[in-house]
């Protein structure tokens, strides 16, 4: 018997490790990837009674253990959807962790901060303006991390004095972007996978005058490039400069 072409058999399968309470990384990654790439999600362990700083310190070991939660599912790559733990280490050590995780998994494993670094290199922007939803101590770590990659950090704009990434609205993020005045040879980075960024970036597209990227968008770009996937309409709408390279 002849059947129509199947619509629900993906060409690629991508794993996503997400923090347990992160509300944004899963829906944003799904929208940033093309439909023919399936997204399979596992949650990193809940850590009751811990602070954000303590969780960030514990996440690297949890990442390695959680890769096994996908079982025998034949994944083409895995994205680790959080940025904060990377900021506690120099970029070279962060890259080494990514290599170790990839070797252990037997497939590419992409850390969010390394995906951002790859995206910034692709944009060839020598300057960076950081938009942070983090508390002061984590914003300082992020600033130190990006300076260590060799980019010039022209400014950092804090959306909150406390960690509110999971509670923010797209309107709050857009209001923050509307207050920026980046120089022409700069990229704007909305760091943090739990912050809702896509609506705000699309609303501000063409108004801010320079490329914008977020942690989630960078992850989608980096994994799409690894797997030879095209840019989704959402990725193209938020950052046409990166979409043109897929």
N, C-alpha and C positions, 0 to 999 in steps of 0.2 A: 504494500500500500504506500502511496506517496503522501507525504506530510509537508506542511509549510515549513519554512526555515524556523528553527527554534528561536524564541526571543529571550529566553532566560538562561542561556548557557554562556557564561562569560568567556572572553578570550584570555583574561588574566585574573588572578586572585591575589589581593593585597591584604595583609594582616595589619591591624591597628591595635597597639597597646595604649590604652587610655587610662588616666587617673580615674579612680572610682566615682568621684562626684563631678567630673568635668562634663558640663552640659553642651559644650560647643564643638569640640573637636570632631565628634562622630558625624553630626549632620553637616558640618562645613566640609569635611573631607569628602563625604559622599557627593556633595554638590560640586566640588572642585575636580572630581575625577569623571572621566567619560563613563557612560552607562555600561559599556561592555567590560569595564573593570569592576569585579565584585569586591566589596569591602567587608572583611570579616573582623569582628571586634572582640577583643578580650580586655577585661578590666584588670588593672594593677590592684594589688591587695589593699583592703581598707586597713588603716593604721590608727585605731582608736587611741585617743588621749595623747596624740603627738602634735607638735607644732609644725607649721609649714617648713621651717628650717630643718627639723628632724626628719620629716618625710622626704625632703629633697636629698638629704644625706643617705637615706635608706633606699631610695629608688634605684640606683644603679644595680645593686644586688637583686632587687625585685624584678628588674627588667630581664635579667638573665634567667631567673626562675620562671617568669611568666611566659617566656617564649615557648615553653613546653605546653602551655595551656591550649595551643592550637592543635595538639595531638598530631594525627597523621594527615591533616589537611594540607594539600599540596599548594603551598603559597609560593608566589613568584618573588615577593619581597615583603618586608614588615616595616612599618613606620612606628616609631615610639613617639607618641603624641604628647610630649611635655618638654618644656624648655628650661625650667628653673634649675634642675640638677646640673645641667651642663655649665651653668654660670659659676659654679663653685670650683671649677677646674680650669687650667689653661687650655686653650683650644687644641694644642697638640695632644694633650692627654684625653680630651674629649674625642678627638679623631681616633686615637688608639682604642678607646672603649668601643667605638662604633665598629672598628675592624674586628675586635675580639668577639663581639656579639654576632657579627656577620659570619665569622668562621664557625662559631658554635652552632648557629642556626642552619648553616649550609645554604644560605641565600642572603641577598643584600638586606641589611637592617639599617635603617636610616634614623638617626637622632635629629630632633627638630632643629637644634642649633647648628648642626652641620649642614642640614638642608638649607637653612637661612644663609650660611656662609657660601654655599654653592650658588644660591640664587643671586647673592650680591656680586659674586664673581662674574656670573653670566650677565648681569646688568652693567658691569664695568663702571659703577659709580664709585668714585674715590671717597665720598663723604656719606655719612649716615646721620639721620635724625631719629632717635629712639623714642617711641611712644610706649610708656610703661604703665601697666595696671598693678604694679608690685609695690610692696612697702619699701621704705627707703633703703634698707640693707640689701634687698635683692636687686633693686635698681642699680645700686653701686656695683654689685657683682656683674650685672649685665654690661654696664659701662666699661668695666675693666676687661671683660671678655672680648668685647668688640674692638676696643683699642688694641688688644693683643693680637688680633687678626691682621692688623695693619691698616684698617680703614680709619679715616679721620672722623671722630665723633663730634659733630658740630653742636649738638644740644641733646638733652633728654627732657621729655615732657611727661610729667607724672599725671595720670588721670585720677589718682587717688593716693592718699597718704597711707592707706591700709590695703590689704589684699582683698580686692572686690571684683576680680576678673569674672568670677562665676555669677556675680549678681548684676553685672552691668547690662545696660540696654544698648541696642544699636544707636539710639539717639544720643546717648552720652558719648559714645565713641566718636560719632560724627561731629558732635559739638567740639570735642577735643581736636580733631583733625582740622576743623574750620579755623582754629586759632593759630595754626602753624604758618610759618613763613620760611620754608626751606630754601636754601640757595639752589641754583639751577643744576649744579653737578652733584646732586644729593639724592639719596633714596630715603624714603620714610619707612621705618620698620615698626609694625604693631606687634610687639613681642607678647607671647602668652597664648597657648592653645585653647585656654578656657574662655577667652574674651570673644564676644560676638563681633566679628570684623567684616563679614562679607557685605552686608547691607550698607554699612558706613563707607566702605571702600567704593562700592558702586555709586552711592550717592555723591561722593566727592571726586569721582573720576572726571578728569578734565578741569577741575577747579583748583587743585593743589599744585599742578604744574610740574610735578616730578613723579617718578615711579613709586608706587606704594606696594608693600608686601607685608604679609603677616606670617606668623609661625605656621599656621595651617596651610596657607597658600604655598609657602616655600616647600613644605612637605609634599604637597600634591605635585608641584613642579618637579622636584627632585626625583620622586618615584616614577612619575610619568616619563621623564627623560631616560631613566634607567631601563624602563620596559618598552620604550619606543611607542608610547601612547600619545595621541593627539591632545591638544588643549581642549578642555570643556568650555562651553559658552560662559560659565561663571568665572573660570580662571581668566579667560580672555577679557571679560568685562571688567575685572578688578585690576589686572596687570597685563595689558596687551604687549608690553615690552618683553615679558617672559613667555607669554603664549606664542609669540612669533618665533621662538626658538625650539618649539616642540613640533 
